[in-house]
Amino acid sequence: MAYSVRVLLEQDSEFSQFLKRMIREFNNAHSVHHRQIREAGAVHYINIIVADEAGQWIGGISAEVYWEWMEINDFWLRDDARGHGLGKSLLVQAEKAAVEMGAARALLTTFSFQARGFYERCGYRVVGEIQDYPPGSTYYTMVKMLA
């Protein structure tokens, strides 16, 4: 088989979409779970929004529930809203909603300069660690059993 190889050192959206499409097709062919996740309604969303008195957003949680997992994608609170129990309350609300949607476990990632200690106090445990990513920091994958 003859082929050519080209190294391109810039973004190529068309090529990136090609690779994603091919990986999706491969996953669909080899994993019933990947096929099912692409069906309408297979992913359930949790958005918990916190606003101040003026209605301005000051933080919240964005998560998805699928495969009996809740994956927390984003969780942030403005500095003046931290340290008063609000974060823990939001996390508990997200976990409760996820359990009601069928989740038994939760998954998130965080950096060493972010909230590892907070998540550990809330029952999450480190299951993966990449040191020096980015340089001088550590990247953690954390999970918690919900049910």
MIBATI-412704 format. One record per residue (C-alpha): chain; x, y, z. Coordinates in nm, 4 decimals, always signed. Example, Ala and Ser with C-alpha at 12.3 -4.5 7.8 and 13.67 -1.06 7.14 Angstrom:
2
<rec "A"; <+1.2300; -0.4500; +0.7800>>
<rec "A"; <+1.3670; -0.1060; +0.7140>>
This chain:
147
<rec "A"; <+0.0000; +0.0000; +0.0000>>
<rec "A"; <+0.1422; +0.3349; -0.1009>>
<rec "A"; <+0.0752; +0.6422; +0.1098>>
<rec "A"; <+0.2171; +0.9837; +0.1834>>
<rec "A"; <+0.2788; +1.1533; +0.5157>>
<rec "A"; <+0.2562; +1.5290; +0.5620>>
<rec "A"; <+0.3336; +1.7189; +0.8834>>
<rec "A"; <+0.1185; +2.0297; +0.9202>>
<rec "A"; <+0.2073; +2.2624; +1.2065>>
<rec "A"; <-0.1142; +2.4601; +1.2167>>
<rec "A"; <-0.4812; +2.3961; +1.2913>>
<rec "A"; <-0.6700; +2.2071; +1.0218>>
<rec "A"; <-1.0392; +2.1966; +1.1186>>
<rec "A"; <-1.1382; +1.9723; +0.8306>>
<rec "A"; <-0.8746; +1.7127; +0.9239>>
<rec "A"; <-0.9665; +1.7333; +1.2944>>
<rec "A"; <-1.3312; +1.6717; +1.2100>>
<rec "A"; <-1.2296; +1.3765; +0.9902>>
<rec "A"; <-1.0370; +1.2154; +1.2783>>
<rec "A"; <-1.3232; +1.2733; +1.5235>>
<rec "A"; <-1.5709; +1.1214; +1.2784>>
<rec "A"; <-1.3506; +0.8138; +1.2209>>
<rec "A"; <-1.2956; +0.7612; +1.5956>>
<rec "A"; <-1.6697; +0.7992; +1.6573>>
<rec "A"; <-1.7456; +0.5392; +1.3898>>
<rec "A"; <-1.4879; +0.3007; +1.5373>>
<rec "A"; <-1.6239; +0.3485; +1.8900>>
<rec "A"; <-1.9819; +0.3005; +1.7707>>
<rec "A"; <-1.8839; -0.0253; +1.5999>>
<rec "A"; <-1.7057; -0.1621; +1.9071>>
<rec "A"; <-1.8990; -0.0240; +2.2053>>
<rec "A"; <-2.2724; -0.0422; +2.2634>>
<rec "A"; <-2.2303; +0.2342; +2.5225>>
<rec "A"; <-2.0812; +0.4733; +2.2689>>
<rec "A"; <-2.3636; +0.4001; +2.0243>>
<rec "A"; <-2.6268; +0.4588; +2.2924>>
<rec "A"; <-2.4748; +0.7864; +2.4133>>
<rec "A"; <-2.5313; +0.9381; +2.0696>>
<rec "A"; <-2.9069; +0.8769; +2.0823>>
<rec "A"; <-3.1302; +1.1741; +2.1519>>
<rec "A"; <-3.1898; +1.2139; +2.5230>>
<rec "A"; <-2.9043; +0.9842; +2.6273>>
<rec "A"; <-2.7125; +1.2676; +2.7943>>
<rec "A"; <-2.8826; +1.4572; +3.0765>>
<rec "A"; <-2.7623; +1.8022; +3.1761>>
<rec "A"; <-2.7265; +1.9685; +3.5134>>
<rec "A"; <-2.6678; +2.3435; +3.5315>>
<rec "A"; <-2.6795; +2.5029; +3.8734>>
<rec "A"; <-2.6566; +2.8793; +3.8384>>
<rec "A"; <-2.5779; +3.1187; +4.1232>>
<rec "A"; <-2.6619; +3.4870; +4.0783>>
<rec "A"; <-2.6222; +3.7897; +4.3027>>
<rec "A"; <-2.8984; +4.0337; +4.4011>>
<rec "A"; <-2.8639; +4.2118; +4.0665>>
<rec "A"; <-2.9092; +3.8876; +3.8774>>
<rec "A"; <-2.5437; +3.8725; +3.7703>>
<rec "A"; <-2.3950; +3.5252; +3.7559>>
<rec "A"; <-2.1353; +3.4632; +4.0245>>
<rec "A"; <-2.0789; +3.0940; +3.9611>>
<rec "A"; <-2.2243; +2.7491; +3.9472>>
<rec "A"; <-2.1872; +2.3965; +3.8155>>
<rec "A"; <-2.2224; +2.2498; +3.4680>>
<rec "A"; <-2.2372; +1.8696; +3.4477>>
<rec "A"; <-2.3596; +1.5846; +3.2302>>
<rec "A"; <-2.5078; +1.2509; +3.3321>>
<rec "A"; <-2.4555; +0.9423; +3.1146>>
<rec "A"; <-2.3336; +0.5833; +3.1544>>
<rec "A"; <-2.4544; +0.6001; +3.5176>>
<rec "A"; <-2.1942; +0.8707; +3.5834>>
<rec "A"; <-2.2151; +1.2413; +3.6510>>
<rec "A"; <-1.9251; +1.4221; +3.4865>>
<rec "A"; <-1.8656; +1.7666; +3.6311>>
<rec "A"; <-1.7330; +1.9761; +3.3462>>
<rec "A"; <-1.7150; +2.3175; +3.5110>>
<rec "A"; <-1.7533; +2.4369; +3.8712>>
<rec "A"; <-1.6600; +2.7878; +3.9737>>
<rec "A"; <-1.7591; +3.0525; +4.2272>>
<rec "A"; <-1.6547; +3.4146; +4.2461>>
<rec "A"; <-1.4006; +3.4729; +4.5259>>
<rec "A"; <-1.6422; +3.6515; +4.7595>>
<rec "A"; <-1.8872; +3.3584; +4.7369>>
<rec "A"; <-1.6293; +3.1047; +4.8530>>
<rec "A"; <-1.5666; +2.9806; +5.2050>>
<rec "A"; <-1.9282; +3.0016; +5.3252>>
<rec "A"; <-2.0519; +2.6520; +5.2386>>
<rec "A"; <-2.2120; +2.7507; +4.9107>>
<rec "A"; <-1.9786; +2.5340; +4.7020>>
<rec "A"; <-2.0514; +2.2253; +4.9077>>
<rec "A"; <-2.4242; +2.2972; +4.8879>>
<rec "A"; <-2.4080; +2.3250; +4.5080>>
<rec "A"; <-2.2100; +2.0030; +4.4806>>
<rec "A"; <-2.4603; +1.8185; +4.6996>>
<rec "A"; <-2.7458; +1.9509; +4.4834>>
<rec "A"; <-2.5710; +1.8355; +4.1653>>
<rec "A"; <-2.5025; +1.4919; +4.3134>>
<rec "A"; <-2.8636; +1.4563; +4.4247>>
<rec "A"; <-2.9934; +1.5520; +4.0802>>
<rec "A"; <-2.7485; +1.3089; +3.9189>>
<rec "A"; <-2.8643; +1.0215; +4.1396>>
<rec "A"; <-3.2239; +1.1008; +4.0445>>
<rec "A"; <-3.1111; +1.0725; +3.6797>>
<rec "A"; <-2.9585; +0.7302; +3.7448>>
<rec "A"; <-2.5959; +0.8159; +3.8239>>
<rec "A"; <-2.4104; +0.5971; +4.0706>>
<rec "A"; <-2.0721; +0.7713; +4.0445>>
<rec "A"; <-1.9255; +1.1155; +3.9792>>
<rec "A"; <-1.6155; +1.2162; +3.7852>>
<rec "A"; <-1.4229; +1.5421; +3.7636>>
<rec "A"; <-1.0777; +1.6807; +3.6941>>
<rec "A"; <-0.8942; +1.9548; +3.8777>>
<rec "A"; <-0.5473; +2.1063; +3.8992>>
<rec "A"; <-0.3286; +2.1303; +4.2093>>
<rec "A"; <-0.3831; +2.5086; +4.2147>>
<rec "A"; <-0.7611; +2.4615; +4.2071>>
<rec "A"; <-0.9810; +2.2594; +4.4414>>
<rec "A"; <-0.8405; +1.9121; +4.5123>>
<rec "A"; <-0.8718; +1.9572; +4.8915>>
<rec "A"; <-1.2304; +2.0807; +4.8622>>
<rec "A"; <-1.3311; +1.7783; +4.6564>>
<rec "A"; <-1.1558; +1.5405; +4.8971>>
<rec "A"; <-1.3470; +1.6947; +5.1887>>
<rec "A"; <-1.6643; +1.6285; +4.9870>>
<rec "A"; <-1.5809; +1.2585; +4.9473>>
<rec "A"; <-1.3991; +1.2524; +4.6131>>
<rec "A"; <-1.0773; +1.0544; +4.5762>>
<rec "A"; <-0.7890; +1.0849; +4.3337>>
<rec "A"; <-0.7793; +0.8000; +4.0799>>
<rec "A"; <-0.5374; +0.9575; +3.8328>>
<rec "A"; <-0.2554; +1.2067; +3.8538>>
<rec "A"; <-0.0370; +1.3729; +3.5916>>
<rec "A"; <+0.2532; +1.5603; +3.7430>>
<rec "A"; <+0.4069; +1.8705; +3.5893>>
<rec "A"; <+0.0962; +1.9345; +3.3744>>
<rec "A"; <+0.1159; +2.2253; +3.3209>>
<rec "A"; <+0.4766; +2.2707; +3.4347>>
<rec "A"; <+0.4867; +2.3136; +3.8094>>
<rec "A"; <+0.1313; +2.1819; +3.8619>>
<rec "A"; <-0.0456; +1.8482; +3.8887>>
<rec "A"; <-0.3640; +1.7437; +3.7084>>
<rec "A"; <-0.6001; +1.5113; +3.8970>>
<rec "A"; <-0.8887; +1.2893; +3.7963>>
<rec "A"; <-1.1223; +1.2350; +4.0916>>
<rec "A"; <-1.4264; +1.0120; +4.1473>>
<rec "A"; <-1.6939; +0.9590; +4.4098>>
<rec "A"; <-1.9495; +0.6841; +4.4601>>
<rec "A"; <-2.2930; +0.8455; +4.4773>>
<rec "A"; <-2.5258; +0.5527; +4.5347>>
